[in-house]
Amino acid sequence: MAEHESPPEEQPPETVPEGNHGPLAGLVVLDLGRILAAPLLTQILGDLGATIIKIERPGNGDDTRQWGPPFVESTLRDGGLFSAYYLAVNRNKHSLAIDITTGKGRELVRRLAAASDIVVENHKVGGLARYGLAYEDLSKINPGLIYCSITGFGQNGPLASRPGYDAMIQAMGGIMSITGEPGGNPVKVGVAIADVMTGMYGAVAILAALNHRNNSGEGQYIDLSLFDCQLSWLVNEGMNWLIGGQIPRALGSAHPNIVPYQAFAAADGHFMLAVGNDSQFAAMCAAVGRPELANDERFATNAGRVENREILIPLLAAIFGRGKRDEWLAMLEEANVPCGPINSIPEALSCEQAKAREMVMSMRAGHVTSGPLDFLASPIRMSKTPVSYRKFPPAVGEDTFTVLNGMLGMSAGEIDALAGEGVISMPTGGHGPEEGGG
């Protein structure tokens, strides 16, 4: 392991190795998570200005670094891979490679927790307790700590001890039973939506806990389950069963409670029609040259259209099949009927609306050979405290020296001694990252 020099005396390290950016500036998050739900959660907090200290195991680091291709090459040795999957949810973070199976590694994590506001982890139930890093352990040294645990099934119940992965949660949580074409095989959502939504719920819960702490001074424990979150965002389909008693089924692109609200095939491609009320339905009928359909008692109200969807949808499909997609879209848009093309991901990210909203942004790092990389931007728009993109997703252990020196005040000798013992690791063979986005 290469020696690391201390920062020059005329430039002492900051208490927290990051500038003051965004509404959560000054908050320190200790990220003990990996894969998707926890890293997405902490990236949201990082975009909003919090300092994120990501703890990874020495060597390969976060599992998702190997989840590819595609990969991005790095000039750093021992810094791990940069898969597109990893890059998606790990910006604005500082990576420390610490072996928590060692006593000295655990002590470092405890010291970091004592100086943090929030801990996020997604180990199995009891996984961190055996290392003395559970909420009960860390809250004793930091009573104001907000500690969020993400597991597959929560801290209690007959399945609590089972690991949880997105695909199995989608299957067990009901969403796969209503996704796909009628009569077809079960289909999962195209992205790991159970993980994504759990990360979102986690960010909301942490912000609520922060408000409670601001009012009371108390920290608290947050028990978040992929399964619970999956059940919660069944939303209207869950309530359709609870109220109506009829088992929801897969409808393809169609909606269980609104008609017509689905994809239609034009002569040269598909488009999505999303008629949300009766006046929009009347406008659609006029636009396609069939105004009498809006006066038909079977179709005049949404409830009637839902009841008679098997009659109405074939009528509309025959109409739309005789024209070209873009012509239908132009006619419907002129009539203020909600509709849109079914874009590929490249089409969606390069359309004029995405450009106007700056939903693709660039970041660079000195140790990445390909130059600036494009990233999906945060959708959060705040007028006074906007999000910021301050730091390229780190290599494994990239910030180990900086954080231990700057946050814990450890000397270069102490840090190099821990590296020599294998308690921590730091990548070598490259220079530090350039921060910032554009």
N, C-alpha and C positions, 0 to 999 in steps of 0.2 A: 504494500500500500504506500502510495506516494505521501511524502510529508506535506502538510498544509500550513502555510504561514499565517500568522495572526494578521488581522487587518491593521493598517498603519495607525499609530497612536493618535495622529491628528484627525482620524476619522473613526471615532469609537462606534461600535455596532449599536443599532437601535435595540431597545428592549424587545420589540417585536420587529422582525426583519421585513418590514413592508411599510409603504407610505400610507398616507391618510386619504382614502378614496371611498366614496359611497356612504349610504345610510348606515351600514353596519361596521364602518371603520372603527378600529379599536377593539373589536371583539376577536377573540382567539378561539379557533375551533380545532380540537384535536381529533383527527380523522383516523379511526382504527378500522375503517371499512375497506371493502374491495368489491369487485365485480361491477354492479350497476346502481342498485338502489341507494346505497350509502354515498358512493362517489358523486352521483347526480345531485343528491341532497346538498352535499358540501360544496359542489361547484356553484349551485344557486346562491348559497350564502357567500361564497367567494366573489362571485360577480357583483354582489351587493356590497362588497367592501370588506368583509371579514377576512382575517388572516387564517389560512387553512394549513395546518401542520399534518401532513399525510404520513402515517407510519406504515412502512412496507417491510417485508422480510428481506434480508440480504439475499442477493442472487437474482432470482427472477422477478421479485416484487409482486405487484398486483397481478392476479391471474389473467386479467384481460390484456395484459401486454403481449401475450402469446396468441390471442384470439384473432388470427388473420390467416391469409392475407386479406387486404393489403397492409403493408408495413412501410414505415418511413425509416431510412437509414440514419444512424448517428455516428459521430466520430468518437464518442466516448467508449472506453472499455469498461466493462462491469456496470454499465448503466441500464441494462435491460433493453428490451425492444420497444418500439413505438408503433403499436397497431392502431388502425383507424378507430377501433372500438375503444381502446384506452384513451386516445386523444379526444374522443367525443365528450368525456365527462371529467377531465382532470386538469383543466386550466386553472390559473390563479391559485396554485397550491405549491407548498414546499415539501419535498420528499425527504424523509429521514429513513434510512435503512437500519433498523434496530431489531436484534434478535431477542424477542420477549421471552424466550424459553430460558434465558440466562438471568441470574439475579441482578446483575448490573444493568441489563437491558430493561428489566421491569422497573428498576429504580429510576432510570431515565424517564420512562413513560409516566411514572408517578410524579416526578418533578415537573414534567410538562403539563400534566393535568392540574397540578396545583396552581399553575400560571395561566390556565385556560378558563374560558367561560362555558364552553360546550364540548362534550364528547359525543361522537357518533361512532357506532360500531354495529357490525352485522355478523358477528360470530354466532355459532350455535348456542342454544340456551346453556348457560353455565360454562361456556368456553373460556371466558376471560376471568371468571371467578377463581379458577384453579391457579391463575397467575397473580391473584390479588389485585385485579384491575377491574372488578365489577363496580357498579354504582355504590354498593355498600362500603367498599374499600375506599374509593376515591372521594366520596362525599364527606368522609371523615376528615380529610385533609383540605377539602374545598367545599364548605357547606353551600355555597352559592352555585355549585356546578349544575348545569343542565345536561343530563345524560340520556341520549336517545339510543335505544337498542332496536335493531331491525332483525327479525327472525322470520322463518317461513310461516310459523303458526302461532307465534306469541309465547309468552312465558308460562302459560298454563293450558290445560286441556289435554286430551288423550294423544294429540299429535305434536305436542310441544317439543319433543326431543328429535323430531324428524328434520332433516335439512330441507330447505325450500328453494327450488329453482323456478324461474318464471314460467316455463312451459307447463310444468306439473301444476303450478298454482292456477294458470289459466284453465287447465283441464278440470281441476277439482273445484274451482270457484265459479263455474257455470258459464263463463264467457265463450268457451269453445262450442258449447251446445247451441249458441245462437249466431255463430259466425260461419260464413260459407253459404253456398247455394242450397236451396231447399232440396232435401233428399240426398245431399252429397255427404262426403266424409267430413268429420269434425276438422275445423281449421282454426289455428291460433292467429291472433293479431300479428301483423307483419313485423312489429318491433316488440321488445320485451315490455309490454305495457303494464304488467303487474308490478315490475320493478320500477318503472318510470313513475307510476301513480303513487307508489309507496314513498318514493323520494319526494314527491310533491307534498303529500300529506305530512311527511316528516318535517319539511321546511316550514309548513304552516304551524305545526305543533311547537316547534322550537321557537318561532317568533312569538307565539302565544305565551310560552313559558318565560321568555325574556321579559314580556310585559308584566307578568306576575312577579318576576324577580325584581323588576324596577319598582314595583309597588310594595313588595313585602321583604325583599332581601333574600328570599328563599329560592334555592335551586329545587329541581325535582327530576324524577325519573319518567321517561316516556317509553312505553312498551308498544312497539309498532309491529304489526304482522302483515306479511304479504297477503295472506289468505283473507284477513279482515278487510284490508284495503280493496282487494279484488271484489269481495262481496259488496262493499259499500258503493263502488262505482258501477255496479249493475244498474243503478239509478232507476229509470222508468221501467226497464224490463223486470227488475226485482219487484217493484211495486205492482206491475201488471199481474204477477203471480200472487203476491200477498193480498191484493184487493179482488182481482178477478178470478183467481183460482184456476186459470188455464195455463198450462205449461208453455212458456215461450219457445219458439222454434226458430231455426235459421231461415232468414228471408233474403239472403244475398245482400244486395245493396238497398233493399226496401226497408221501410220503417214500420214498426208494429202499430203505431198509433196515428200516423199521418199518411194520407194518400192524395195525389201521387207524389211520392218522395223516394225516388230510386233512379238507377241508371237506365237509359234507353239507348237502343242501337239505331243510329242513323244509317244511311246508305254507305257511308264511308268511315264510320267510327262511333264510339260511344260518347255520351255526355250525361251529366247528372242533372236531374230536375228536382227541385226542393220546394214544392208548393206548401206554404205554411198556413194558409187560411183560405176562407171561401172567396174573398175578393181576388186573391192571387189566382185561384182556380178559374174564376170567370175571365180574368185577363188572359190567362193561358189559352183558354178555349177560343177566345176571340182572335188571339195572335195566330193560332194554327188553323183558323177558318172553320171552326166547329162551335160557334157560340151557343148552339142549342144544348150542348152537353151540360152547360152550367145551369140550365133551367130544368133539366131532367131530375125528377124528385129522388131518383136513386143516387144522384151525384151532387145535389145542390149543397149539401153540408158535408163536413169532413167525416162525421159519424157515419153518414150514408155511404160515403166513398170507401171507408174502411170496411164496412159490411159487404159492399159490392165490389171489392177490389178485383175479384176474379173476372168480373165483367168489364170494368173500366180499363184495366191495364192492357188487355189485348187490343182494345180499340185504339188507345194511344200508341201502342207499339206499332200498329199498322200504319198510323199517320206518320210517325217519326221515321219509319223505315223507308218512306218514299222521298225523303229529302236529305240534303247534306248537313253534316254536323254543324259547321260554322254558320251556315245559313239559318238553321234553327236557333242557334245561340244568339245570333244578331237579332232575330225577330223577338225572341223571348226577353232578351235584355232591354230592348226598346219598350217592351210592355211592362217593364219592372217586375218580371217573374224571376225569382231566384233560380239560377242555373249556372253551370260551368263545365269546362272541359275536364276530362279525367286525365290529368297530367302524369307523366312519368316523374320520378324524382328530379332528373336533370331539368325537365321543363318547369317543374314547380319552383326550383331554386333559382332559375334564370329568368323567370317571368318579370315583367315590368313592376308588378306590385311588390315582389320580393326585393327587387333592387331599390325601389323607393323606400321600403321599410328597413333597408340595410340588414337583411336577415342572413347574409353571408359576410363574414369579416375575415381579415387576415392577421396572422401572428407569425413571428419568426423566433428562431433560437440559433445561437451561434454554433451549436453542436449538431444541428440537423442539416444534412448535406443538400437537401432539395430547395433550400431558400424558404421564403414566406409560404405558409400553408393556409388554405381557406378552412374556416370553421363555421359551424352553425352558430348564429348569434343568439343572445338572450332575447326573448320576446318582451321583456319588462321595459316599459318606457316611463321614466319618472322625470318630472319637469325640474325638480330642485336637486335631486341626488341620483343622477343616472348611474347605471351599471358601468363597470369598467373592465377592460381586458388587460391585465397588468403583467401576466406571467405565463409563458408557454408551458404546457404540461411537462412536468419534470422527469428527468431520468431517475432510475432507482437510486435513492440516497444522494441525489444531486445537492441537496441543501443541508445535509447532515452537519457539516462543519459550521455553516452560517448560523443555523438555528441553535445548536448547542453552545456556540460561542456567544451569539448575540442575545439569545433568550435566557439561557441558563448561566451565562458568564464563565463557561469552561474555557480553560486555556488550550492552546494548540497542543501542548504536551499531553494534557489529560485526554484530549480527543484522539490523538494518534495512538496513545496507549490502549484505549478501548478498541480502536480499529485493529491494532495488533493482536488483541485477544479474541477478535471475531465477534465482539458484542455489537459493533456497528460496521457499516461499510460505506465507502464513498467512491464514485466512479472516477476513473483516471483516463488520461489520454486526450482530453479535450479542454476547451476553455469555457468559461461560464456563459450562461444563456443571455441573449439580449432580450430584455423585457419589452412588453408593449404590443399593441395591436394597431391596425390601421385599416 
